[in-house]
Amino acid sequence: MPRHSGWCVAVFLAAAGCSSGTGEVLLPVEGRAFVGDKPLKSGTVSFRPDATKGNTSQHQPNGTIAADGRYELYVPPARKGAPPGWYKVVVTALDDPQPGKPLKSFVDLKYADEARTPRRVEVVADPEPGRYDLKLTR
């Protein structure tokens, strides 16, 4: 075996990125959700692959919004990140439901509908700061 074969394997593994174990690369996705200038204090974020922009992934990465508006995406069951590509962003943020009381959404309901959400984002390897921040309306 040639002497440089170990070096070639190391270079190959370094170039491969973070693999999800299924051969698909996952990239870290972290951001903050806002309604106006204020952090959204609860809810969920789900990235749905946008086939119209070439994303054929079968994964729908999602995360929980913390009290300071921060979220981080995971591919179920618990793999951190999202495959690269374009996504439709779905956000659900409902008040604590009470019997006999109508549900109240903290964001416009269009964000909770994959077909109506105006939010689109591309997951990339080297995102600029704020790329995954979500500016939403009520």
N, C-alpha and C positions, 0 to 999 in steps of 0.2 A: 504494500500500500504506500502511495507517495506521502512524503512528509507533510505536505500542505493540506491534506484532507481534513484534519481536525480544525484548521483555520477556516476552511470553506464552510464547514458545518456551523461554526460559531457565527460567521458573517450571515449565513442563511437564517439562523434563528434570530439574530438581532434585527434583520430586515423584515421578518414576518409580523412583527407587532404583537399586540395582546390578543391572543386567540381565545375564543369562547369555548374551546374544546371540541367544537363541531367543525372546525376549519374556517369559521367566520370570525373576522376581526371585530372586536368591540372597542370603541373609543369612549373615553370619559365624557359625560355630559352632566354639567352642573350649572345651575342658574338661579335666578330669583324671579318670582312672579309678583307683579304689581297691578293694582287697580288705581289708575291715576298715578299719583306720586307715592302712594302708601303700599307697603307690602301686603300681599294677600296672606292671611293668617292661617289658612287651612285649605285642604282640598287635595286633588290628585292631578298629575300631569301625565299624559300618555302620548307618545309619538307613534303615529300610524304611517307605515310606509306609503309614499306617494308614487304609485306606479306610473302616473302621467309624467313624472320627472325621472323615470328609470329605476326607481327603488323597488326591487323585487324580493326584498327580505321577507321572511315569514314571521319575523319578530315584531312585537309591539312593546318597546321599552316603556316603562312607567316608573313613577315615583310619587312620594307623598310630599306635600308642601308643609314645611315647618312654620312655626309661629312668626319667624322673621322673614317669611317668603321664600326661603331657600328650598331647592329641591335637587335631587340627584336621581338619574335614571338607572334602572336595572332591567335586565332581561330575565324573565322568570326561569328558574325559581329564584336565583339570587346572584346572577352574574352581573357585575358592575359595568355599565356603559351601554352603548348602542352601536349597531353596525353603521358604517358610513353611508351617506346618501341623504336624499330629500324626504322630509316627513311633513304630514299634516299634524298640527299640535292641537290636542283635545284637552281641555281643562274643565274639571268639575269641582265646584266649590259651593256646597249646600250647607245652610244653617242646620243645626241639630234638629231633626224632625221630632215634632211633638204630636201625639194623637189629637185629631180634630183641628190641627193648625196647618195652614198651607205651607208647602216647602218654599223656602226663600233661597235664591241663589245670590252669591256674593259677586258673581260676574254675569255678563250677558249670556243667555242660554245658547247663543250661536256657537260659543266656544266648546260646548259639551257635545256638539253634533259634528261628527267627522265630515259629513257632506257640506256643512255650512261654515265651519271654522275658517276665518280668513288668515289664520296664522300658519305660516310655512317656515321651515328652517332646514338648513343643510348641516348634517353632522360631518365635521371635517377633522383631520388629524391635528392641526395646529390652530385651534380657534382663537380669535382675538378676544380680549376681555369683553364680557357682556354679550357675546354672540347668542347665548342661550337664555338671556333675560327675556321675560315675557311682559309686555306692556298691554294690559287688558282694560276693557271698559266695563261698566256696570250695566 
